[in-house]
């Protein structure tokens, strides 16, 4: 009778605390999320960078503004060598539309009419290369059609009826901007340039270039062929993550059939750290240029559209890249694996509390005087119910600049927690009974 009494006493206690006796019962109550305190206190010594971290008491997900949201960029105040505050104004450029984007995070560092639709000339060929590299082998033989060989404008000199390796075509298209190579690639993959354009548009949507439309693989003028500086930066960022593309666009020249194909990108010779990507020019698009440049571990992508001359597209690119490199730094915020708190676990036979850590590295690109304006917010449930698997997502950690989220990642369980079974409760009964019986 005493054992039965103890058993039902534990059962009642567990029921009041929300614990199920039956191991097969899997009802999980709605949990309250705790965003008011940092579970490991104010010691955030694992955070990197020279900025202050504050823990906020309230969390309103409706106020989220993610890193790629459009926001205005204002003048900045800095201190010169004499300790005097100076205003650093954004550069004035000839380009009608322009943008600078951080390659690593996608953060916008400079914008000018960045979301206005415009013709984009041969910068189109970046997307043509993406489709080719994701669907074909570089060693594939491509038959050159009369249409491809007959293309005007910039060409690499293809002859109808010959076969050329896809690798050679990609070099000719990206380095000397061959329209003939672009058509040959499109026909080889899509069967026609029109069908290939459909593949380009589908890929643009996947990348997030929603204000872009392609009607051809080369970029010659067409009223329905357009993009924006912002979209082109996103497309270039995507392409540069493809190793073969990244390697081709940094080359200054390429040898093909006994001839030297010279890269049309003047920035490779004129700008320190330049390592890609593509030029463009038509009557409607004006002079266009997408540039990638890397300095001190920070890679930036600039886009300038509709410049009046080649020299002005160069100076426009240099001005906005110089401004962005001078004004911004890449700051490591949180390292992958950093312990950010812990969560209590109900109905667990192994762990009553599980530590959580950052699922990935968090970094941001900030102006010099913005490093001390950051705060972090940890969002975790107060309790969870076993079973919990190691690596399960438990919550999030967000880094704010004011009210704007500049970086965010999941918090994952560092250990597993097994669910209590009926035998565990029976064992608990005998333990309690032995205590009572003395």
HUTATA-V668699 format. One record per residue. N is the residue number from 0. OMEGA is omega in whole degrees, -180 to 180 (* if undefined). NEAR is the number of other C-alpha atoms within 10 Angstrom. D_CENTER is the distance of its C-alpha to the mean C-alpha in Angstrom with 1 decimal. Layout:
n: <N:N>
omega: <OMEGA:OMEGA>
near: <NEAR:NEAR>
d_center: <D_CENTER:D_CENTER>
This chain:
n: <0:1:2:3:4:5:6:7:8:9:10:11:12:13:14:15:16:17:18:19:20:21:22:23:24:25:26:27:28:29:30:31:32:33:34:35:36:37:38:39:40:41:42:43:44:45:46:47:48:49:50:51:52:53:54:55:56:57:58:59:60:61:62:63:64:65:66:67:68:69:70:71:72:73:74:75:76:77:78:79:80:81:82:83:84:85:86:87:88:89:90:91:92:93:94:95:96:97:98:99:100:101:102:103:104:105:106:107:108:109:110:111:112:113:114:115:116:117:118:119:120:121:122:123:124:125:126:127:128:129:130:131:132:133:134:135:136:137:138:139:140:141:142:143:144:145:146:147:148:149:150:151:152:153:154:155:156:157:158:159:160:161:162:163:164:165:166:167:168:169:170:171:172:173:174:175:176:177:178:179:180:181:182:183:184:185:186:187:188:189:190:191:192:193:194:195:196:197:198:199:200:201:202:203:204:205:206:207:208:209:210:211:212:213:214:215:216:217:218:219:220:221:222:223:224:225:226:227:228:229:230:231:232:233:234:235:236:237:238:239:240:241:242:243:244:245:246:247:248:249:250:251:252:253:254:255:256:257:258:259:260:261:262:263:264:265:266:267:268:269:270:271:272:273:274:275:276:277:278:279:280:281:282:283:284:285:286:287:288:289:290:291:292:293:294:295:296:297:298:299:300:301:302:303:304:305:306:307:308:309:310:311:312:313:314:315:316:317:318:319:320:321:322:323:324:325:326:327:328:329:330:331:332:333:334:335:336:337:338:339:340:341:342:343:344:345:346:347:348:349:350:351:352:353:354:355:356:357:358:359:360:361:362:363:364:365:366:367:368:369:370:371:372:373:374:375:376:377:378:379:380:381:382:383:384:385:386:387:388:389:390:391:392:393:394:395:396:397:398:399:400:401:402:403:404:405:406:407:408:409:410:411:412:413:414:415:416:417:418:419:420:421:422:423:424:425:426:427:428:429:430:431:432:433:434:435:436:437>
omega: <180:179:179:179:-180:-179:-179:175:178:178:-179:-180:180:178:180:-178:176:-178:178:175:-174:-176:-179:-178:-168:179:-179:-179:176:-175:171:180:-177:177:-173:-178:171:-174:178:176:-176:-178:178:-176:179:177:179:177:-176:179:-179:177:177:177:-178:-176:-177:-177:-180:-176:179:-179:-178:171:-172:-167:-177:177:180:177:179:179:-174:176:-177:176:177:179:179:-176:179:180:-178:179:178:176:177:-177:175:-177:174:-175:180:-177:180:176:-178:177:167:-178:173:-177:-172:-172:-175:-179:177:-178:178:176:170:-178:-171:-175:178:-179:-179:168:-174:174:-172:171:173:-172:173:178:177:179:179:-179:-179:-176:-179:-176:-173:171:179:-177:179:175:-179:178:-177:-179:176:179:-180:-178:-177:-179:177:-178:179:-179:176:174:179:180:-179:177:178:174:-177:177:178:179:178:180:179:177:180:-180:-175:-177:179:173:-177:175:179:178:-180:180:179:178:-178:180:-180:-176:-174:-176:176:180:179:179:178:179:176:177:179:-179:177:-180:179:179:179:-179:-177:178:-170:179:-177:174:180:171:180:-176:-173:177:175:-169:174:-173:179:180:-173:175:175:177:179:180:-179:176:178:180:179:178:178:-177:-177:176:175:-172:-178:178:-179:-180:-177:-170:178:-179:179:179:-180:-179:-179:179:176:179:178:176:-177:178:-179:-178:-177:-178:179:179:-171:-172:-180:179:-179:-179:177:4:-172:177:175:174:165:180:-179:-175:-174:179:-177:179:171:-176:168:179:-178:176:177:175:179:-179:180:175:176:176:172:-179:178:167:-175:-179:176:179:-179:176:178:-178:176:180:-179:-178:-175:175:177:179:-175:178:-178:-172:-172:174:172:-177:174:-174:-178:177:174:179:178:179:-176:179:180:-179:176:-176:177:174:179:178:-175:-176:178:-180:-178:175:179:-178:179:-176:-178:176:174:178:179:174:-173:170:-173:-176:-179:-174:-178:-176:-174:174:179:180:179:179:-179:172:178:178:172:-177:178:7:175:178:175:-178:178:178:-177:-177:-180:169:-178:175:-175:164:-170:178:-173:176:178:176:-177:176:179:170:-174:-180:-179:179:176:175:-179:-179:176:176:-177:-180:178:179:177:177:179:178:-178:176:179:-179:180:178:-178:-175:168:*>
near: <6:9:15:10:12:18:19:12:14:17:17:14:12:15:12:10:11:14:18:20:20:12:15:11:9:11:8:10:9:8:12:11:13:19:22:15:17:22:19:12:10:11:10:17:8:13:17:14:14:12:16:13:19:16:15:15:11:11:15:7:7:6:10:15:15:13:17:12:11:14:10:10:12:10:9:16:15:16:11:10:7:6:8:10:12:11:12:13:11:17:13:10:19:18:25:18:23:30:27:29:26:23:23:15:19:18:20:26:24:21:22:19:15:25:17:16:18:23:30:33:28:28:28:28:26:27:24:25:24:20:20:21:19:9:10:14:12:15:11:13:16:21:19:22:19:14:12:24:21:15:17:11:12:17:20:23:18:24:16:15:12:12:15:18:14:23:20:19:25:27:26:29:28:30:26:24:28:27:29:28:33:30:26:28:29:26:22:21:17:16:12:15:21:16:15:24:21:16:18:25:18:14:16:21:13:10:14:12:20:13:18:23:22:25:22:25:27:28:24:22:19:13:9:13:20:21:25:27:30:28:23:28:29:20:21:27:23:15:20:22:12:13:10:16:21:18:13:21:24:19:18:18:17:16:12:14:9:6:10:12:20:15:26:18:27:19:26:21:12:11:16:12:16:21:23:30:32:28:31:26:25:17:11:15:21:22:25:31:32:27:28:29:21:16:11:9:8:15:19:27:29:31:33:32:34:26:24:15:15:17:12:18:27:23:17:24:28:19:15:24:26:12:17:22:19:11:18:18:18:20:18:15:20:25:17:14:16:18:21:24:19:22:20:16:22:21:23:22:16:15:17:17:17:20:18:28:25:25:23:16:15:22:20:21:23:17:19:16:14:14:18:13:13:20:19:20:23:23:21:27:16:15:17:23:21:22:18:20:14:14:15:16:18:20:21:20:22:18:24:21:16:10:12:16:19:23:20:23:18:19:29:24:24:18:16:18:22:17:19:21:16:13:12:14:20:14:11:15:21:14:12:17:17:11:9:11:8:6>
d_center: <65.0:63.3:60.5:60.0:60.1:57.4:55.2:55.4:54.8:51.5:50.6:51.3:49.3:46.3:46.6:46.6:43.5:41.7:42.2:43.2:46.1:45.4:42.5:41.8:41.1:37.4:37.3:34.5:35.2:32.6:31.3:31.0:27.7:28.2:26.0:28.8:29.0:27.0:28.5:29.0:30.5:29.6:29.1:25.5:26.4:23.5:21.1:20.3:20.6:23.5:23.0:24.8:23.6:25.5:25.7:26.0:28.7:27.3:24.1:23.7:20.7:21.7:20.6:16.9:14.9:11.2:9.1:8.7:12.4:15.0:17.1:19.9:19.9:23.4:25.6:25.4:28.3:28.8:31.8:33.5:35.8:38.7:36.9:36.8:34.0:32.7:30.5:27.9:27.5:24.8:26.1:28.1:27.3:28.9:25.9:26.1:22.3:19.7:16.3:14.6:10.8:9.4:7.9:6.5:5.1:5.4:8.7:11.7:14.6:17.2:18.1:21.3:21.9:18.2:18.6:22.0:22.6:24.2:25.3:23.0:25.5:24.6:20.9:21.2:21.7:18.1:17.7:21.1:20.0:17.0:19.6:22.1:20.1:18.9:22.4:24.9:26.2:26.6:30.2:31.0:33.9:33.5:36.7:36.9:38.4:40.7:38.1:35.5:38.2:39.5:36.4:36.9:34.9:32.9:33.8:33.9:37.5:37.3:40.6:41.2:42.2:40.5:37.8:34.8:32.2:28.7:27.5:30.0:29.0:25.3:26.5:29.0:26.5:23.8:26.2:29.2:27.6:30.1:30.5:32.8:30.2:27.7:30.5:31.6:28.1:27.9:31.4:30.9:27.9:28.7:32.4:32.3:30.1:30.1:29.0:26.2:25.0:24.6:22.3:20.2:20.1:19.2:16.2:15.2:15.2:13.1:10.3:11.0:13.3:16.1:18.3:18.9:21.9:23.2:27.0:27.2:25.5:26.7:26.2:29.8:30.7:30.7:30.7:28.2:25.8:23.3:19.8:18.3:17.0:13.8:13.5:14.5:11.8:9.2:11.6:12.2:8.7:8.8:12.4:12.1:10.5:13.9:16.5:19.3:17.8:16.6:20.2:22.0:20.7:21.6:25.2:27.9:30.3:31.0:34.4:35.4:38.9:40.5:38.6:35.9:33.0:31.7:28.1:28.1:25.4:27.5:24.8:24.9:28.4:28.3:25.2:24.8:21.6:20.9:19.5:18.9:18.4:20.8:23.7:25.4:28.7:30.8:33.4:31.3:28.0:29.5:28.0:24.2:21.9:18.3:18.1:15.9:17.4:17.1:19.3:19.8:16.6:14.4:13.1:13.0:13.1:16.1:17.5:21.2:23.0:26.8:28.4:32.1:32.6:30.8:31.7:30.2:26.8:26.9:27.9:25.4:22.6:24.2:24.7:21.3:19.8:22.7:22.2:18.5:19.3:22.4:21.1:17.8:17.2:14.4:15.6:15.2:15.7:16.3:16.8:16.2:19.7:20.9:23.5:22.9:26.0:28.1:29.2:32.9:33.6:36.5:38.7:37.5:40.0:37.9:35.7:36.3:33.1:29.8:27.4:23.7:20.9:17.2:15.3:12.7:12.3:11.3:11.1:11.2:12.6:15.9:19.2:22.0:23.9:21.2:20.9:23.9:22.7:20.3:21.3:20.1:20.9:21.5:22.2:24.4:27.4:30.7:31.9:30.9:33.2:33.6:32.7:29.4:27.6:25.9:22.1:22.5:20.1:22.4:20.4:17.5:17.2:15.8:15.9:17.3:18.3:21.3:20.6:16.9:14.2:11.9:10.6:11.7:12.3:15.2:18.6:20.3:24.1:25.3:28.5:30.2:32.9:35.6:37.4:41.0:43.6:47.2:48.6:46.6:48.3:51.7:51.2:50.4:53.6:55.8:54.3:55.1:58.5:59.3:58.5:60.9:63.6:63.5>
